[in-house]
Amino acid sequence: MSGWISVKDELPLDYFEVLYIAITDTGIKEIMTGHRQKGEWTHCCCFYLTKILQNCTVTHWMPLPEYPKENKNE
């Protein structure tokens, strides 16, 4: 199991920060972080290959991973 949740199956709660996959109108897939706000996806950080993200369709999302535990011996 990859951890990705289809938006057809479930949507995150509003203002809950997640990773999500967006596909541009040219077919490029991008991974972004952001949240839904009143039914619209907003992004705060992008790991995208293209400079302009317009006409995107969000297909999948997943909760953000937990922060790593600090190793006190380092």
Secondary structure, DSSP 8 states (H G I E B T S, - for coil): ----EETTT----TT--EEEEEE-TTS-EEEEEEEEETTEEEEEEE--SSS---S-EEEEEEE--------TT-
